[in-house]
Amino acid sequence: MRYLFALLLLLVPILGVWTFVEADRWQLWFPENVSSFGGEIDGLFNLIMYMVAFTFIVTEVALAWFVFKYSANRPGKGVFTHGSHKLEMIWTAIPAVALLFIAFSQMETWAKVKFESNFPKTGEYTKEKPIAELWASQFDWRVRYPGDDGVIGTVDDLERSYEFVVPVDTDVVFHLRSRDVIHSFFVPEFRLKQDALPGHTIPVWFRAEKEGIYDLVCAELCGWGHYKMSGRMTVVSKEEFAKRMAEIKAEWYSNGKEQG
Ligand SMILES: [Cu+2]
């Protein structure tokens, strides 16, 4: 009987590792990365996953071994122990070291993606001169591009809902804002997530390296319609971007009439 229970417990790590390996083939993992810093984010994700996988396997195998070893009939009474100072030191120190290791490993990437002092300064778009403002509200996304004056917040701004068009291979900086509650900008292919806070204007940057249409989703439960708060991130060539901006402008000034 104890063989059976030990084997059943061993099945847990075996099946666990198998699903980890197979998940990639079934495309249950992340979608393809298309941003310049996405590779580093994936590296951090894998680092934590391997640490967790190692701990998982060691503890599960130990569990199966103990079930096998100590389920045998033994004569006499069981002996209870309580409070081992040495053991407590060990199981506090090991996770502390692991957490410090993770904390130091991610610092550089975090600073690169999130610190405003590291934002692109030389390109067409900067923190002071963003490509657009992205407004989150219950339950949609709206993009506000600057008009001909290049300044956001003036009368010639161009506004559109749902789709955020950006050029490929370009450092893009935009301002993230919220009209009501906390939302979160998330484009899985960019490996980029940033909360939108009411009353705050938060600069966000990325560099998309592949043209395509990507899902823009809200990653913060923001109300009953959170599940349908979707948008689209469209990455196009620089020439196409100029064309799309002209279209957006024509549409905005068409007063609802069809464009010829
Ligand atoms: Cu939302």
Residues whose N, C-alpha, C, O or C-beta is under 5 A from the ligand:
A	BS01	CU	I182 H183 S184 C218 E220 C222 M229
